[in-house]
Amino acid sequence: MTEPSYLTAVRESYDTVAADYVRLVKEPAELDPVSRAMLAAFAELARPLGPVADLGCGPGKVTAHLAGLGVPVFGVDVSPRMIELARAAYPELRFTVGSMTALEVGSGELGGILAYYTTHHTPPQWLPTVFAEFHRTLAPGGRLMLAGHVGNGEHLRPTRAYGDHPVSYESHLLPPDRIGELLQQAGLVVTTRVVQEPEDGVKRQAGTFLAYKPR
């Protein structure tokens, strides 16, 4: 399959900002209590089910956090520079370059998938493809946690980010109900949905979904 054009912008942008991203983005232990609790809940659900893929892992901070909770996790990211930084920081873990639109994972191989603040860069018309890959690669009973920015359908085109570097990616802030619908249409069962309102300097709503693939 030909790579979607939006992935080029995402790859080039995160290659550009990678070093400052590591410096500026919070460690998982510094996240708000609700976010930490959702990651802990996902870890407990997915830990006994088999390998877990952290998709859009960036420099590996959340991947390492899950590993510290006993999860057999590996990271995947479209940015080669992010993967380089992740491998350097956490040499005991596995990190690979890849895309959520076409995962190099066999059908039914994963006990869990974490998509943590990654899918908002995916144009809405591509989300069914991404969510179909989640369904394909999860084992029956496998767990998904998807978290990210949500909104009322806003389409954002930032020009600079993370240390004032130029970026060309876009962000698509879908309503939580629409994300839930798309997950269900992909054959995943949503069990939990949490929407957090902006506070403490955070500019946008955040939505977190827990789901599973039926047996």
N, C-alpha and C positions, 0 to 999 in steps of 0.2 A: 504494500500500500504506500502511495506517495505521502510524504510527511505533510501535514497541514502547515500552511504558511505562517500561522500565528506562533507556531513553536520556534521558528527562527528568531522572532523578536524576543520571545521569552528566554531562549538560550543565550543570545547575545547580550541581553540586558543583565541577566544574572551573572554571566561571566564578568561583565564590567563592574558590577557592584560587589562582587563576592567578598573581597577582603574587608570592606567597611560593613557589609551585612553581618559578618561574624562579630564585629566589634559592637554594633548598634542593637542587634536583636537580643531580646532577653533570653537568659537561660531558662529552661523549663521550671527550675525551682523558684524563679522569680515571677512566674505567672500568677494571675489572680487565683483565688481558692477554687472557683468553679471550674476553670480550665484544668487545674491540676487534678481535681476530683474526676473529671471526665476522662482524662488520660489514665488515671489509676483504675477506673471502672473498665475501660477498654482493655487495659493490660490484664486484669483479672479474668475477663471473659475470653480473651484470645490466647492467653498463655498456654493452656493445655491442648490447643487444637492443631499445632503445627507451625511452620514458618510464617512469619508476619512480614509483609513488605511495607516499608515507610516510603510512600510515593511522593516525590517532590521533597526529598529529605534535606535539600540544601547542604549546609556544612555538617549535618549529622547530630546536632544537639539533641533533638527529640528522639532520634534513633537510639542514641546512647542512654537517654533517660529511660526509654522502654527496656533496653537491655538491663539496666540497673534494677528494673522491677521484675526481672526474671523472664522476659519475653525473648524467644528466639527470633530476633529481628535482623533484617538487612535493609539497606537504603538504596533508593533509585532516584536519580535526578537527571533532568535534561541538560543541565549545565556541567560540562566537563570540569570547569574551574571549581565549582562547588564540590564535586566529587573528589577532586585533588585535595581540597582543604579537609574534607571529611575523613579521607584515608589517613592524612597526616595527623589529625587530631585523635582519631580512634582506630589505630591500626589493628586492633583485635576484632573489629567488626568488618562486615562485607558491604562494599558500596559499588554500584555499577551505574554507568550512564545509560539512560533509557527514557522512554516516553510512555505516559499513561494511555495513549491512543493505541499502542501496539506493544504490550508487555512481552518480554522474552521469558515468559513463565508458562508452563504447561497448564492445561485445563484442570481445575480442581486441585491445584498443588498448594494453595495457601490456606492457612488457618485464620489469617486475618490480614486486613489492609488498613493502613492509616493514611488518610489524605488530609494533611494538616496545613491549612491556609495555602492551598495549591490550585484547587479547581476554579477559583474565581478568575484566573487568567484564561480559562477555556471559554471561547465563544459559545453561547447557548446552543447553537446548532450542532456543536461537537460533543456536548455533554452526554447524549444517548450513546455515542460510541465509547466514551470513557467509562460510563457506568456499565455498559455491556462487557467491557474488559474486566471490571471489578467482578461482575457475576461469573464470567467465564473462568477466571483464575481462582476464585474462592472455592474451597471444598464445601460440600453440603454441610450446613451448620456453621460455616465460617463467618467471622464477624468483620464488620466495617465500622470505622469511625471516620466521619467526614466533618471537618470544621473549617470555617472561613468567614469572610466578610459577606454579609447579606444586605439587602436593601429593597428598593421598589422598582428594580429594573434599570438602575443607573448604569451608564456605560462611561467609564473614566479613562482618560488618556493622559496619564502623567508624563511629563517630559524629563523630570530629574528625580532621583531618589537615592537614599542611603549614602550620605556623604556628598550629595549634590552631583552625582554622576548622571549622565544622560541615559535615558531608558526609552524603549519603544514598545514595551508590552502594554496591554490594555487590561482593565479589570471590569468584570461584569457582575453587578451586585443584584442577584436574583432574589425574589421573595422566598422566604423559607418554605411556604406552601408549595411553590413550584419545584424547588429542589426535592422535597419529599415526594412529589408526584413523579418526577423523573426517576428517582431511585426505585419507586414501586413499579413503574413501567419497565424497568430493567430486570424485574424479578426479585428484587430485594425487599425484605420486610423491615420497615422502620419501627423500632421499639421505643426510641427516646429522641426527643427533640428539645433542645434548650436554646433559647434566644436571649442574648445578653445585650442590654442597652449600653450605649456609650457612657463611660465614666472615667475619671482619673486620667484625662488627657487622650483617651481613645476617641477617635472621630466617628466610627461607624459601628452599626450593630454587628454582632457576631452570632453565627448559628452553628450548633454542633448536633450531629445526627449519629445515633447508633443504629445499626441495622445488621441483618444476617441473611444468608442465603438458605432458603428452605431445604430440608433434607428430602 
